[in-house]
Amino acid sequence: MAVNSNHKENEEGLSDPGVRFQSYLHGGTSSLLSTLPTLIVFPIYKTVFRQQIHNTPVRLAVGQLYKEGPLKLYRGVAPPLLMRTLNGTLLFGLQDTLLYQLSPSSQNVIPMSALAGFGAGVVEAVVFTPFERVQNVLQNGQNDHHLPTLKSILVRLKTQGVALGYYRAFLPITARNSLGSALYFGLKGPMCAFVARQGLSPFTSSFISGTLTSMAISLTLYPLSVLVANMQTQVGGEMKGVLACWRMLWKSRQQSVALLYRGGLLVILRSCITWGITTAIYDRQMDIDRTKRPIFKIWTS
């Protein structure tokens, strides 16, 4: 993941199982540290969520949250904090493992990185769709009265069955996560190398590459996130399929791309900051491990 690391160095490092374990560890650590800003900007995130669901202007969404009070403002913050930390652990570690398993001797590094990222994104969707489902139900203010607690939500979703309960909107989540992970791991390295050639430090180069890559991904896949949010907030009642929900969403947005992207600017900004921090910390940790590894091998040989 380092800017100046070539494929031969990656292949040598990946042959050590301990290195792949460090990818899981550093992925979780970097994601945990990047979640700290989430506590600060969560009210912004919840404002965007209201825009995604109810297609309301910013002023009206802020007014709704203000009327609900500070106690409900952070309702639903726990799932994304937990999910974000576990997500980084799984995503970085699994991508590193799949990259080694797919083609340890291949010279075509970038496509293999993207392919491994695609596989990691699919597994990510399988593991974290229930977390996202609970998070979206919690954040929908219309569920506060009949689903007031986390326990009541978990019990209700369990009665809905797998497809309509915890794994509602699994297909669009899988498409979003797999494509997003493939783009992230496929573009991050070349983008970081390009930025580094401008004379910036490795840490700054990693931060900028993570920011720019995240911006491109968020801008491209934001409509899928809006679709997922609208599908997952509902509990009970008539559950329509993906295509039917998309047609309803497109109609509710008056067939306007601008309305479909309402709230997208704040989401993209938050994503850029989060993934910029995550990428910079992860690459820095991996660089430190690479400098220590030869010394460790001398002492253990």
C-alpha contacts under 8 A as a table, 3 or more apart, distances in Angstrom:
res1	aa1	res2	aa2	distance
1	M	5	S	7.01
1	M	189	G	6.71
1	M	283	D	5.87
1	M	286	M	7.17
1	M	287	D	7.97
2	A	5	S	5.29
2	A	189	G	7.93
2	A	202	P	7.87
2	A	283	D	5.88
2	A	284	R	7.81
2	A	286	M	7.24
2	A	287	D	6.11
3	V	189	G	6.95
3	V	192	C	6.19
3	V	193	A	5.38
3	V	196	A	7.22
3	V	202	P	6.81
3	V	206	S	7.98
4	N	193	A	7.54
5	S	9	E	6.12
5	S	10	N	7.01
6	N	9	E	5.50
6	N	10	N	6.49
7	H	10	N	4.99
7	H	11	E	6.07
7	H	107	Q	7.05
7	H	109	V	6.76
8	K	11	E	5.11
8	K	12	E	6.24
9	E	12	E	5.14
9	E	13	G	6.17
10	N	13	G	5.12
10	N	14	L	5.96
11	E	14	L	5.17
11	E	15	S	6.39
11	E	100	Y	7.47
11	E	104	P	5.92
11	E	105	S	7.04
12	E	15	S	5.47
12	E	16	D	7.45
13	G	16	D	5.71
13	G	19	V	6.27
14	L	17	P	6.94
14	L	19	V	6.25
14	L	20	R	6.40
14	L	96	D	7.72
14	L	97	T	7.84
14	L	100	Y	6.07
14	L	104	P	7.89
15	S	19	V	7.95
15	S	100	Y	7.59
16	D	19	V	5.45
16	D	20	R	7.05
17	P	20	R	5.24
17	P	21	F	6.40
18	G	21	F	5.00
18	G	22	Q	6.29
19	V	22	Q	5.04
19	V	23	S	6.52
20	R	23	S	5.02
20	R	24	Y	6.82
20	R	93	G	6.38
20	R	96	D	6.32
20	R	97	T	6.18
21	F	24	Y	5.29
21	F	25	L	6.37
21	F	93	G	6.92
22	Q	25	L	4.82
22	Q	26	H	5.81
22	Q	93	G	7.67
22	Q	286	M	7.97
23	S	26	H	5.27
23	S	27	G	5.80
23	S	89	T	7.65
23	S	92	F	5.95
23	S	93	G	4.61
23	S	96	D	6.76
23	S	286	M	7.69
24	Y	27	G	5.14
24	Y	28	G	6.25
24	Y	88	G	7.70
24	Y	89	T	4.66
24	Y	90	L	6.32
24	Y	91	L	7.90
24	Y	92	F	6.03
24	Y	93	G	3.92
24	Y	94	L	7.36
25	L	28	G	5.34
25	L	29	T	6.22
25	L	89	T	6.26
25	L	93	G	7.62
26	H	29	T	4.93
26	H	30	S	5.93
26	H	89	T	7.23
26	H	282	Y	5.78
26	H	285	Q	6.56
26	H	286	M	7.52
27	G	30	S	5.40
27	G	31	S	6.11
27	G	88	G	4.73
27	G	89	T	4.52
27	G	90	L	7.48
27	G	91	L	7.36
27	G	92	F	5.28
27	G	93	G	6.64
27	G	278	T	7.95
27	G	282	Y	6.14
28	G	31	S	5.17
28	G	32	L	6.00
28	G	85	T	5.31
28	G	86	L	6.21
28	G	87	N	7.39
28	G	88	G	4.87
28	G	89	T	3.93
28	G	90	L	7.69
29	T	32	L	5.11
29	T	33	L	6.29
29	T	85	T	7.38
29	T	88	G	7.92
29	T	89	T	7.64
29	T	282	Y	7.87
30	S	33	L	5.27
30	S	34	S	6.19
30	S	88	G	7.41
30	S	277	I	7.55
30	S	278	T	4.96
30	S	279	T	7.54
30	S	281	I	5.38
30	S	282	Y	5.47
31	S	34	S	5.00
31	S	35	T	6.26
31	S	84	R	6.26
31	S	85	T	5.09
31	S	87	N	7.69
31	S	88	G	5.25
31	S	89	T	7.59
31	S	278	T	5.49
32	L	35	T	5.23
32	L	36	L	7.20
32	L	81	L	7.93
32	L	84	R	7.03
32	L	85	T	4.82
33	L	36	L	5.78
33	L	278	T	7.58
34	S	37	P	6.46
34	S	38	T	7.71
34	S	274	T	5.51
34	S	275	W	7.60
34	S	277	I	5.82
34	S	278	T	5.71
35	T	38	T	5.02
35	T	39	L	7.30
35	T	81	L	6.26
35	T	84	R	6.87
35	T	85	T	7.47
35	T	274	T	7.21
36	L	39	L	5.81
36	L	40	I	7.42
37	P	40	I	5.17
37	P	41	V	6.22
37	P	274	T	7.71
38	T	41	V	5.16
38	T	42	F	5.41
38	T	81	L	7.56
39	L	42	F	5.40
39	L	77	V	7.71
40	I	43	P	7.46
41	V	44	I	5.26
41	V	45	Y	6.43
41	V	270	R	7.89
42	F	45	Y	4.83
42	F	46	K	6.12
42	F	74	Y	7.23
42	F	77	V	7.23
43	P	46	K	5.05
43	P	47	T	6.17
43	P	73	L	6.61
43	P	74	Y	7.25
44	I	47	T	5.00
44	I	48	V	6.33
44	I	266	L	7.37
45	Y	48	V	5.14
45	Y	49	F	6.22
45	Y	266	L	7.55
45	Y	267	V	6.98
46	K	49	F	4.86
46	K	50	R	6.36
46	K	73	L	7.87
46	K	139	Q	7.16
47	T	50	R	5.27
47	T	51	Q	6.52
47	T	58	V	7.08
47	T	61	A	5.72
47	T	62	V	6.19
47	T	65	L	7.61
48	V	51	Q	4.98
48	V	52	Q	6.22
48	V	58	V	7.86
48	V	263	G	4.96
48	V	264	G	7.48
48	V	266	L	7.05
48	V	267	V	7.14
49	F	52	Q	5.01
49	F	53	I	6.25
49	F	139	Q	7.74
49	F	229	A	7.72
49	F	263	G	7.85
50	R	53	I	5.22
50	R	54	H	5.72
50	R	55	N	7.17
50	R	56	T	6.92
50	R	61	A	6.05
50	R	140	N	7.70
51	Q	54	H	5.45
51	Q	55	N	4.58
51	Q	56	T	4.90
51	Q	57	P	6.62
51	Q	58	V	7.18
51	Q	61	A	6.77
51	Q	262	R	6.50
51	Q	263	G	6.00
52	Q	55	N	5.63
52	Q	56	T	7.91
52	Q	226	V	5.68
52	Q	229	A	7.14
52	Q	230	N	7.33
52	Q	260	L	7.95
52	Q	262	R	6.93
52	Q	263	G	6.88
53	I	226	V	7.60
53	I	229	A	6.84
53	I	230	N	5.62
55	N	253	R	7.33
55	N	259	L	7.45
55	N	262	R	7.25
56	T	60	L	6.26
56	T	61	A	6.16
57	P	60	L	5.48
57	P	61	A	6.30
58	V	61	A	5.16
58	V	62	V	6.12
58	V	263	G	7.82
59	R	62	V	5.25
59	R	63	G	6.16
60	L	63	G	4.98
60	L	64	Q	6.27
61	A	64	Q	5.16
61	A	65	L	6.46
62	V	65	L	5.21
62	V	66	Y	6.13
63	G	66	Y	5.04
63	G	67	K	6.26
64	Q	67	K	5.28
64	Q	68	E	6.40
65	L	68	E	5.14
65	L	69	G	6.58
65	L	73	L	6.51
66	Y	69	G	5.41
66	Y	70	P	7.48
68	E	71	L	7.86
68	E	72	K	6.25
68	E	73	L	7.29
69	G	72	K	5.95
69	G	73	L	6.42
70	P	73	L	4.88
70	P	74	Y	7.25
71	L	74	Y	6.55
71	L	75	R	7.29
72	K	75	R	4.96
74	Y	77	V	5.50
75	R	78	A	7.98
75	R	138	L	6.49
75	R	139	Q	6.38
76	G	79	P	6.34
76	G	80	P	7.66
76	G	135	Q	5.47
76	G	136	N	7.68
76	G	138	L	5.08
76	G	139	Q	5.47
77	V	80	P	5.90
77	V	81	L	6.53
77	V	135	Q	7.67
78	A	81	L	5.28
78	A	82	L	6.22
79	P	82	L	5.26
79	P	83	M	5.77
79	P	131	F	6.09
79	P	132	E	7.36
79	P	134	V	7.43
79	P	135	Q	5.70
80	P	83	M	4.87
80	P	84	R	5.69
80	P	131	F	7.68
80	P	132	E	7.55
80	P	135	Q	6.97
81	L	84	R	5.26
81	L	85	T	6.53
82	L	85	T	5.46
82	L	86	L	6.33
83	M	86	L	5.24
83	M	87	N	5.61
83	M	128	F	6.97
83	M	131	F	6.72
84	R	87	N	4.93
84	R	88	G	6.31
85	T	88	G	5.49
85	T	89	T	6.52
86	L	89	T	5.08
86	L	90	L	6.21
87	N	90	L	5.30
87	N	91	L	5.80
87	N	124	E	7.02
87	N	128	F	7.73
88	G	91	L	5.11
88	G	92	F	5.89
88	G	93	G	7.94
89	T	92	F	5.95
89	T	93	G	5.95
90	L	93	G	5.34
90	L	94	L	5.55
90	L	120	A	7.68
90	L	124	E	7.11
91	L	94	L	5.44
91	L	95	Q	5.94
91	L	117	G	7.73
91	L	120	A	5.73
91	L	121	G	6.99
91	L	124	E	6.78
92	F	95	Q	5.26
92	F	96	D	6.16
93	G	96	D	5.20
93	G	97	T	6.22
94	L	97	T	4.96
94	L	98	L	5.97
94	L	120	A	5.72
95	Q	98	L	5.12
95	Q	99	L	5.95
95	Q	113	S	7.62
95	Q	116	A	5.15
95	Q	117	G	5.26
95	Q	119	G	7.41
95	Q	120	A	5.39
96	D	99	L	5.14
96	D	100	Y	6.49
96	D	116	A	7.50
97	T	100	Y	5.31
97	T	101	Q	6.29
98	L	101	Q	4.92
98	L	102	L	5.81
98	L	116	A	5.24
98	L	119	G	7.57
98	L	120	A	7.68
99	L	102	L	5.34
99	L	103	S	6.55
99	L	104	P	7.13
99	L	112	M	6.40
99	L	113	S	6.13
99	L	115	L	7.91
99	L	116	A	5.20
100	Y	103	S	5.92
100	Y	104	P	4.88
101	Q	104	P	6.51
102	L	112	M	7.40
102	L	116	A	7.48
103	S	106	S	5.28
103	S	112	M	7.31
106	S	109	V	6.74
108	N	111	P	6.18
108	N	112	M	6.50
109	V	112	M	5.27
109	V	113	S	6.10
110	I	113	S	5.08
110	I	114	A	6.29
110	I	186	G	5.44
110	I	187	L	7.82
110	I	189	G	7.90
111	P	114	A	5.05
111	P	115	L	6.07
111	P	186	G	6.52
112	M	115	L	4.97
112	M	116	A	6.03
113	S	116	A	5.18
113	S	117	G	6.08
113	S	182	A	7.45
113	S	185	F	5.72
113	S	186	G	5.54
114	A	117	G	4.92
114	A	118	F	6.12
114	A	181	S	7.38
114	A	182	A	4.21
114	A	183	L	6.31
114	A	184	Y	7.55
114	A	185	F	5.37
114	A	186	G	4.32
115	L	118	F	4.97
115	L	119	G	6.43
115	L	182	A	6.13
116	A	119	G	5.19
116	A	120	A	6.21
116	A	182	A	7.23
117	G	120	A	4.98
117	G	121	G	6.06
117	G	178	S	7.05
117	G	181	S	4.88
117	G	182	A	4.44
117	G	183	L	7.78
117	G	184	Y	7.61
117	G	185	F	5.87
117	G	186	G	7.71
118	F	121	G	5.08
118	F	122	V	6.45
118	F	177	N	7.89
118	F	178	S	4.49
118	F	179	L	6.15
118	F	180	G	7.81
118	F	181	S	5.64
118	F	182	A	4.51
119	G	122	V	5.20
119	G	123	V	6.52
119	G	178	S	6.69
120	A	123	V	5.23
120	A	124	E	6.02
120	A	178	S	7.07
120	A	181	S	7.21
121	G	124	E	4.82
121	G	125	A	6.21
121	G	174	T	7.12
121	G	177	N	4.87
121	G	178	S	3.92
121	G	179	L	7.36
121	G	180	G	7.49
121	G	181	S	5.48
121	G	182	A	7.52
122	V	125	A	5.19
122	V	126	V	6.51
122	V	174	T	5.64
122	V	175	A	7.96
122	V	177	N	6.67
122	V	178	S	5.22
123	V	126	V	5.09
123	V	127	V	6.29
124	E	127	V	5.25
124	E	128	F	5.91
124	E	177	N	7.17
125	A	128	F	5.36
125	A	129	T	5.48
125	A	170	F	7.27
125	A	173	I	6.17
125	A	174	T	5.17
125	A	177	N	6.39
125	A	178	S	7.86
126	V	129	T	6.06
126	V	170	F	7.84
126	V	174	T	7.67
127	V	130	P	7.30
128	F	131	F	5.15
128	F	132	E	6.39
129	T	132	E	5.16
129	T	133	R	6.11
129	T	166	Y	7.00
129	T	167	Y	5.91
129	T	168	R	7.85
129	T	170	F	6.50
129	T	173	I	7.19
130	P	133	R	4.98
130	P	134	V	6.28
130	P	166	Y	4.62
130	P	167	Y	5.86
131	F	134	V	5.33
131	F	135	Q	6.15
132	E	135	Q	4.95
132	E	136	N	6.13
133	R	136	N	5.35
133	R	137	V	6.31
133	R	166	Y	6.03
133	R	167	Y	7.24
133	R	168	R	7.02
133	R	232	Q	5.61
133	R	233	T	7.45
134	V	137	V	5.19
134	V	138	L	6.13
134	V	153	I	7.20
134	V	154	L	7.53
134	V	166	Y	7.54
135	Q	138	L	5.17
135	Q	139	Q	6.27
136	N	139	Q	5.17
136	N	140	N	6.33
136	N	229	A	6.36
136	N	232	Q	6.12
136	N	233	T	5.28
137	V	140	N	5.43
137	V	143	N	6.85
137	V	153	I	7.63
137	V	232	Q	6.72
137	V	233	T	4.68
137	V	234	Q	7.05
137	V	235	V	7.60
138	L	141	G	7.55
138	L	143	N	7.18
138	L	144	D	7.65
138	L	150	L	7.55
138	L	153	I	7.96
140	N	143	N	5.79
140	N	144	D	7.44
140	N	233	T	6.18
141	G	144	D	5.41
142	Q	145	H	7.16
143	N	146	H	5.85
143	N	147	L	5.39
143	N	148	P	7.15
144	D	147	L	5.38
144	D	148	P	4.80
145	H	148	P	5.57
147	L	150	L	7.72
147	L	152	S	5.63
147	L	153	I	5.77
148	P	152	S	6.84
148	P	153	I	7.84
149	T	152	S	5.30
149	T	153	I	6.53
150	L	153	I	5.15
150	L	154	L	6.28
151	K	154	L	5.13
151	K	155	V	6.19
152	S	155	V	5.21
152	S	156	R	6.11
153	I	156	R	5.13
153	I	157	L	6.09
154	L	157	L	5.28
154	L	158	K	6.18
155	V	158	K	5.19
155	V	159	T	6.61
156	R	159	T	5.32
156	R	160	Q	6.70
156	R	235	V	7.89
157	L	160	Q	5.15
157	L	161	G	7.14
157	L	164	L	7.89
157	L	165	G	4.52
157	L	166	Y	6.02
157	L	235	V	7.40
158	K	161	G	5.91
158	K	162	V	7.40
158	K	165	G	6.17
158	K	166	Y	7.19
159	T	165	G	7.35
160	Q	163	A	7.91
160	Q	164	L	5.63
160	Q	165	G	4.73
160	Q	236	G	7.40
161	G	164	L	5.71
161	G	165	G	5.24
161	G	166	Y	7.65
162	V	165	G	5.12
162	V	166	Y	5.73
162	V	167	Y	5.68
162	V	168	R	7.70
163	A	166	Y	6.84
163	A	167	Y	4.95
163	A	168	R	5.44
163	A	170	F	7.89
164	L	167	Y	6.23
164	L	168	R	4.82
164	L	239	M	7.32
165	G	168	R	5.64
165	G	235	V	7.80
167	Y	170	F	5.35
168	R	231	M	7.14
168	R	232	Q	6.06
169	A	172	P	5.81
169	A	173	I	6.30
169	A	228	V	5.85
169	A	231	M	6.18
169	A	232	Q	6.55
169	A	242	V	7.22
170	F	173	I	5.16
170	F	174	T	6.05
171	L	174	T	5.13
171	L	175	A	6.27
171	L	242	V	7.89
172	P	175	A	5.01
172	P	176	R	6.04
172	P	224	L	6.35
172	P	227	L	7.73
172	P	228	V	6.63
172	P	242	V	7.66
173	I	176	R	5.08
173	I	177	N	5.96
173	I	224	L	7.54
173	I	225	S	7.75
173	I	228	V	6.78
174	T	177	N	5.28
174	T	178	S	5.84
175	A	178	S	5.49
175	A	179	L	5.98
176	R	179	L	5.49
176	R	180	G	5.83
176	R	221	L	6.33
176	R	224	L	6.40
176	R	225	S	7.57
177	N	180	G	5.05
177	N	181	S	5.93
178	S	181	S	5.26
178	S	182	A	6.10
179	L	182	A	5.12
179	L	183	L	6.16
180	G	183	L	5.22
180	G	184	Y	6.06
180	G	217	I	5.94
180	G	221	L	7.49
181	S	184	Y	4.99
181	S	185	F	6.14
182	A	185	F	5.57
182	A	186	G	5.82
183	L	186	G	5.05
183	L	187	L	5.80
183	L	213	T	7.78
183	L	217	I	6.96
184	Y	187	L	5.46
184	Y	188	K	5.65
184	Y	213	T	6.11
184	Y	214	S	7.04
184	Y	217	I	7.40
185	F	188	K	5.39
185	F	189	G	7.09
186	G	189	G	6.89
186	G	190	P	7.84
187	L	190	P	5.70
187	L	191	M	5.93
187	L	213	T	6.56
188	K	191	M	5.21
188	K	192	C	5.95
188	K	209	S	5.87
188	K	210	G	6.39
188	K	213	T	6.31
189	G	192	C	5.14
189	G	193	A	6.21
189	G	209	S	7.90
190	P	193	A	5.09
190	P	194	F	6.15
191	M	194	F	5.14
191	M	195	V	6.25
191	M	209	S	5.34
191	M	213	T	7.68
192	C	195	V	5.19
192	C	196	A	6.08
192	C	205	S	5.49
192	C	206	S	5.63
192	C	208	I	7.43
192	C	209	S	4.92
192	C	210	G	7.99
193	A	196	A	5.09
193	A	197	R	6.37
193	A	205	S	7.72
194	F	197	R	5.35
194	F	198	Q	7.14
195	V	198	Q	5.44
195	V	199	G	7.67
195	V	200	L	6.96
195	V	205	S	5.49
195	V	208	I	7.49
195	V	209	S	7.14
196	A	199	G	5.64
196	A	200	L	5.27
196	A	201	S	6.74
196	A	202	P	6.57
196	A	205	S	5.40
197	R	200	L	7.24
200	L	204	T	6.27
200	L	205	S	6.04
201	S	204	T	5.28
201	S	205	S	6.02
202	P	205	S	4.98
202	P	206	S	6.11
202	P	284	R	7.92
203	F	206	S	5.22
203	F	207	F	6.28
203	F	280	A	5.48
203	F	281	I	7.73
203	F	283	D	7.62
203	F	284	R	6.49
204	T	207	F	5.05
204	T	208	I	6.15
204	T	280	A	7.16
205	S	208	I	5.24
205	S	209	S	6.03
205	S	280	A	7.83
206	S	209	S	5.12
206	S	210	G	6.06
206	S	276	G	7.22
206	S	279	T	5.89
206	S	280	A	4.69
206	S	283	D	6.85
207	F	210	G	5.23
207	F	211	T	6.13
207	F	275	W	7.90
207	F	276	G	4.36
207	F	277	I	5.96
207	F	278	T	7.90
207	F	279	T	6.01
207	F	280	A	4.69
208	I	211	T	4.98
208	I	212	L	6.07
208	I	276	G	6.29
209	S	212	L	5.27
209	S	213	T	5.92
209	S	276	G	7.12
209	S	279	T	7.93
210	G	213	T	5.22
210	G	214	S	5.93
210	G	272	C	7.15
210	G	275	W	5.50
210	G	276	G	4.31
210	G	277	I	7.65
210	G	278	T	7.72
210	G	279	T	5.45
210	G	280	A	7.40
211	T	214	S	5.22
211	T	215	M	6.14
211	T	271	S	7.85
211	T	272	C	4.43
211	T	273	I	6.36
211	T	275	W	6.08
211	T	276	G	4.47
212	L	215	M	5.03
212	L	216	A	6.41
212	L	272	C	7.04
213	T	216	A	5.31
213	T	217	I	6.31
214	S	217	I	5.07
214	S	218	S	5.88
214	S	268	I	7.73
214	S	271	S	6.43
214	S	272	C	5.37
214	S	275	W	6.43
214	S	276	G	7.78
215	M	218	S	5.27
215	M	219	L	6.01
215	M	268	I	6.02
215	M	269	L	7.68
215	M	271	S	7.31
215	M	272	C	5.77
216	A	219	L	5.33
216	A	220	T	6.23
217	I	220	T	5.21
217	I	221	L	6.02
218	S	221	L	5.33
218	S	222	Y	5.43
218	S	267	V	7.84
218	S	268	I	5.68
218	S	271	S	7.31
219	L	222	Y	5.63
219	L	264	G	7.77
219	L	268	I	6.79
220	T	223	P	7.67
221	L	224	L	5.53
221	L	225	S	6.87
222	Y	225	S	5.11
222	Y	226	V	6.46
222	Y	261	Y	7.25
222	Y	264	G	6.94
223	P	226	V	5.07
223	P	227	L	6.25
223	P	260	L	6.76
223	P	261	Y	6.96
224	L	227	L	5.00
224	L	228	V	6.15
225	S	228	V	5.06
225	S	229	A	6.15
226	V	229	A	5.18
226	V	230	N	6.28
226	V	260	L	7.76
227	L	230	N	5.26
227	L	231	M	6.19
227	L	245	C	7.41
227	L	246	W	6.54
227	L	249	L	7.13
228	V	231	M	5.14
228	V	232	Q	6.02
229	A	232	Q	5.34
229	A	233	T	6.18
230	N	233	T	5.78
230	N	234	Q	7.48
230	N	249	L	7.86
231	M	234	Q	6.44
231	M	245	C	6.95
232	Q	235	V	7.59
234	Q	237	G	7.84
236	G	239	M	7.40
240	K	244	A	5.96
240	K	245	C	6.11
241	G	244	A	5.34
241	G	245	C	6.07
242	V	245	C	5.15
242	V	246	W	6.11
243	L	246	W	5.03
243	L	247	R	6.22
244	A	247	R	5.16
244	A	248	M	6.25
245	C	248	M	5.06
245	C	249	L	6.05
246	W	249	L	4.98
246	W	250	W	6.02
247	R	250	W	5.13
247	R	251	K	6.07
248	M	251	K	5.12
248	M	252	S	6.06
249	L	252	S	5.06
249	L	253	R	6.25
250	W	253	R	5.16
250	W	254	Q	6.49
250	W	255	Q	5.17
250	W	256	S	7.51
250	W	260	L	7.42
251	K	254	Q	5.02
251	K	255	Q	5.52
252	S	255	Q	7.43
253	R	256	S	5.74
253	R	257	V	7.84
253	R	259	L	5.49
253	R	260	L	5.86
254	Q	259	L	7.61
256	S	259	L	5.34
256	S	260	L	6.25
257	V	260	L	4.88
257	V	261	Y	6.22
258	A	261	Y	5.24
258	A	262	R	6.36
259	L	262	R	4.95
261	Y	264	G	5.04
261	Y	265	L	7.90
262	R	265	L	7.70
263	G	266	L	5.86
263	G	267	V	6.72
264	G	267	V	5.06
264	G	268	I	6.01
265	L	268	I	5.22
265	L	269	L	6.12
266	L	269	L	5.07
266	L	270	R	6.12
267	V	270	R	5.19
267	V	271	S	6.04
268	I	271	S	5.03
268	I	272	C	6.05
269	L	272	C	5.17
269	L	273	I	6.41
270	R	273	I	5.32
270	R	274	T	6.16
271	S	274	T	5.12
271	S	275	W	5.93
272	C	275	W	5.42
272	C	276	G	5.76
273	I	276	G	5.11
273	I	277	I	6.22
274	T	277	I	5.36
274	T	278	T	6.17
275	W	278	T	4.83
275	W	279	T	5.85
276	G	279	T	5.32
276	G	280	A	6.17
277	I	280	A	5.24
277	I	281	I	6.15
278	T	281	I	5.39
278	T	282	Y	6.00
279	T	282	Y	5.20
279	T	283	D	6.00
280	A	283	D	5.38
280	A	284	R	6.06
281	I	284	R	5.09
281	I	285	Q	6.16
282	Y	285	Q	5.21
282	Y	286	M	6.26
283	D	286	M	5.10
283	D	287	D	6.07
284	R	287	D	5.08
284	R	288	I	6.31
285	Q	288	I	5.19
285	Q	289	D	6.36
286	M	289	D	5.06
286	M	290	R	6.25
287	D	290	R	5.12
287	D	291	T	6.49
288	I	291	T	5.30
288	I	292	K	6.41
289	D	292	K	5.10
289	D	293	R	5.99
290	R	293	R	5.26
290	R	294	P	7.58
291	T	294	P	6.80
291	T	295	I	7.86
292	K	295	I	5.52
292	K	296	F	6.29
293	R	296	F	5.07
293	R	297	K	6.23
294	P	297	K	5.12
294	P	298	I	6.36
295	I	298	I	5.19
295	I	299	W	6.49
296	F	299	W	5.32
296	F	300	T	6.20
297	K	300	T	5.09
297	K	301	S	5.78
298	I	301	S	5.32
